Amino acid sequence: MTFSAPIEISGHNLPAGTYVFKTLSDNRDMVVIMNSEDNHLVALLQTIPIDTPVVSDTTRVELSQGAANAPEVMHAWFYRGQITGWEFLAAKTDRKTAAVSAEQ
């Protein structure tokens, strides 16, 4: 996924850029975030499954406004075409949905 601005995910601040998101094969509730070359671990995050009534034809993330002068916070991630995704463990706030470019 490519982000044009910094984001926060479960307390991890990611600068703008491209990242590889994937789940562990033996524990789908663990999300691995790697750099764009997929050769450096950025974060390993515990998640919980979440369903959405909206199925998107692109990878979709749910974001909310961060604290003053802080990046937006990513709350959930859905593969394109899927109703079940991953919710990152963080405080729930008002959310907005954004489509991001994804290399899949």
C-alpha positions as semicolon CSV with decimal commas, in nm:
position;residue;x (nm);y (nm);z (nm)
1;M;0,000;0,000;0,000
2;T;0,117;0,348;-0,076
3;F;0,044;0,639;0,158
4;S;0,097;0,998;0,046
5;A;0,118;1,123;0,406
6;P;0,241;0,973;0,734
7;I;0,001;0,745;0,923
8;E;-0,013;0,586;1,266
9;I;-0,104;0,221;1,316
10;S;-0,135;0,084;1,672
11;G;0,117;0,336;1,801
12;H;0,362;0,288;1,511
13;N;0,430;0,598;1,300
14;L;0,488;0,519;0,934
15;P;0,630;0,791;0,709
16;A;0,465;0,848;0,372
17;G;0,569;0,572;0,136
18;T;0,496;0,221;0,013
19;Y;0,458;-0,079;0,243
20;V;0,375;-0,449;0,210
21;F;0,092;-0,566;0,438
22;K;0,036;-0,937;0,492
23;T;-0,091;-1,181;0,751
24;L;0,096;-1,472;0,902
25;S;0,001;-1,805;0,746
26;D;-0,041;-1,973;1,086
27;N;-0,211;-1,678;1,261
28;R;-0,424;-1,460;1,033
29;D;-0,485;-1,214;1,319
30;M;-0,119;-1,104;1,311
31;V;-0,046;-0,842;1,044
32;V;0,310;-0,795;0,923
33;I;0,408;-0,460;0,773
34;M;0,725;-0,468;0,564
35;N;0,912;-0,202;0,368
36;S;0,842;-0,169;-0,005
37;E;1,116;-0,419;-0,094
38;D;0,960;-0,672;0,148
39;N;1,298;-0,727;0,316
40;H;1,270;-0,522;0,639
41;L;1,011;-0,562;0,916
42;V;0,838;-0,232;0,997
43;A;0,578;-0,366;1,244
44;L;0,413;-0,687;1,364
45;L;0,064;-0,609;1,491
46;Q;-0,211;-0,802;1,668
47;T;-0,553;-0,745;1,510
48;I;-0,909;-0,867;1,543
49;P;-1,132;-0,974;1,253
50;I;-1,383;-0,712;1,141
51;D;-1,664;-0,732;0,886
52;T;-1,788;-0,459;0,657
53;P;-2,115;-0,430;0,466
54;V;-1,927;-0,254;0,185
55;V;-1,722;-0,470;-0,051
56;S;-1,468;-0,265;-0,242
57;D;-1,292;-0,349;-0,567
58;T;-0,973;-0,191;-0,425
59;T;-0,781;-0,244;-0,105
60;R;-0,952;-0,029;0,157
61;V;-0,838;0,123;0,484
62;E;-1,033;0,302;0,756
63;L;-0,870;0,617;0,892
64;S;-0,949;0,873;1,159
65;Q;-0,806;1,213;1,240
66;G;-0,508;1,194;1,475
67;A;-0,438;1,430;1,763
68;A;-0,335;1,787;1,682
69;N;-0,032;1,788;1,450
70;A;-0,030;1,406;1,447
71;P;-0,079;1,178;1,146
72;E;-0,411;1,014;1,063
73;V;-0,470;0,683;1,241
74;M;-0,532;0,363;1,044
75;H;-0,793;0,148;1,218
76;A;-0,873;-0,130;0,970
77;W;-0,758;-0,288;0,647
78;F;-0,958;-0,492;0,393
79;Y;-0,834;-0,685;0,091
80;R;-1,019;-0,591;-0,227
81;G;-1,337;-0,791;-0,275
82;Q;-1,348;-0,913;0,088
83;I;-1,604;-0,843;0,361
84;T;-1,375;-0,954;0,644
85;G;-1,067;-0,753;0,726
86;W;-0,838;-0,671;1,015
87;E;-0,898;-0,410;1,284
88;F;-0,584;-0,274;1,446
89;L;-0,595;-0,251;1,824
90;A;-0,636;0,118;1,906
91;A;-0,895;0,354;2,049
92;K;-1,203;0,384;1,830
93;T;-1,282;0,733;1,699
94;D;-1,472;0,880;1,408
95;R;-1,355;0,702;1,096
96;K;-1,343;0,776;0,730
97;T;-1,275;0,529;0,453
98;A;-1,002;0,569;0,197
99;A;-0,888;0,365;-0,098
100;V;-0,514;0,338;-0,135
101;S;-0,305;0,207;-0,418
102;A;-0,212;-0,153;-0,353
103;E;0,030;-0,382;-0,524
104;Q;-0,134;-0,724;-0,513
